[in-house]
Every structure is written in structure tokens, then in C-alpha cells.
Amino acid sequence: AALGQSPIRSAPVDIVFTAVYDRVTQKYGDRGKMYTHMEAGHAAQNLLLQAEALKLGGVPIGAFKPEEVRKVLNAPASEEPLYILPIGKR
């Protein structure tokens, strides 16, 4: 699903950020997608900062096939994968 990237295969945990755009665009219109991407970036940054504080490593992965990620997660088509963050020992 992530194009064979080694950090995803070797990490003990892979955290996947997803969005359901319909939920946020109902309230904010088209700007909702932009807000969703901003919040995903903020959340990913906080996760990476916490990993560093715990002397762990992490790397944001954006190259993946969304439909395959949904299949791995057993997520509905309405849930859009945004980021995969493998976290583990450096």
C-alpha cells in the first residue's frame, strides 16, 4: 500500500491519519479540506515531536495508494488516508 517503503515495513507501529471530508465541509464548505490538511500536519508534527522526546524516530510518509491503505485498515471509501507515520527505534 505504501509502495514498498522500508520505514513502514520495519517500524513496530504505523500510525495512519485519515479524514472524512464530508464531516468538515458540511460546516466549513470547501475550506474544510484545507483545515483538515492543516490539522493533520499539526497532529503529525506533535506526534513526531513526542517520538523525539521519547528517543524514538519517525518519518511522515505521503507516497501510498489510498485505496490500498483503506483496504488494509478496513476503512470505508469515505475515509481518505492523508499520512502514514511509522514510529520506532532510531
C-alpha positions in Angstrom: 0.0 0.0 0.0 3.0 2.3 0.6 5.0 1.5 -2.4 7.4 -0.8 -0.6 8.9 1.9 1.6 11.2 0.3 4.2 10.3 2.5 7.2 6.7 1.2 7.1 7.8 -2.4 6.9 10.4 -2.1 9.7 8.6 0.1 12.2 6.8 -1.5 15.2 3.9 0.8 14.7 2.5 2.7 11.8 0.0 5.5 12.6 -2.4 6.4 9.8 -4.1 9.8 9.7 -7.3 9.8 7.8 -10.1 12.3 7.1 -13.8 12.2 6.3 -14.1 15.3 4.3 -17.9 15.3 4.3 -17.9 16.0 8.0 -15.8 19.1 7.9 -17.0 20.5 4.6 -20.6 20.4 5.9 -19.6 23.1 8.5 -16.8 25.0 6.6 -17.6 24.4 2.9 -14.6 23.9 0.6 -12.2 25.5 3.1 -12.9 22.4 5.3 -10.4 20.4 3.2 -7.7 23.0 3.8 -8.4 23.0 7.5 -8.3 19.2 7.6 -4.9 19.1 5.9 -3.6 21.8 8.3 -4.8 19.9 11.4 -3.3 16.6 10.0 0.0 18.4 9.7 -0.2 19.8 13.2 -1.1 16.4 14.6 1.7 14.7 12.7 4.2 17.3 13.9 3.1 16.8 17.5 3.4 13.1 17.2 6.9 13.4 15.7 8.0 15.8 18.5 6.7 13.4 21.1 8.5 10.5 19.4 11.7 12.5 19.6 11.2 13.3 23.3 10.9 9.5 23.8 14.1 9.0 21.8 12.2 7.3 19.0 12.3 8.0 15.4 9.5 8.7 12.9 9.1 9.8 9.4 6.0 11.1 7.6 5.1 9.1 4.5 2.9 10.6 1.9 3.6 8.2 -1.0 1.0 5.5 -0.9 -2.0 4.1 -2.7 -5.1 5.4 -0.8 -7.4 2.6 -2.0 -4.9 0.0 -0.7 -4.4 1.8 2.6 -8.2 1.8 3.1 -8.3 -1.9 2.4 -5.5 -2.6 4.9 -7.4 -0.5 7.5 -10.8 -1.9 6.5 -11.9 1.7 6.2 -14.9 2.9 4.2 -14.4 4.7 0.9 -15.4 8.0 2.6 -12.3 7.9 4.8 -9.3 9.4 3.0 -5.8 8.4 4.1 -3.6 11.5 4.5 -0.4 10.4 6.2 1.3 7.3 7.4 3.8 7.8 10.3 6.0 4.9 11.1 7.4 5.2 14.6 10.1 3.1 16.2 13.7 2.9 17.4 16.2 5.1 15.6 
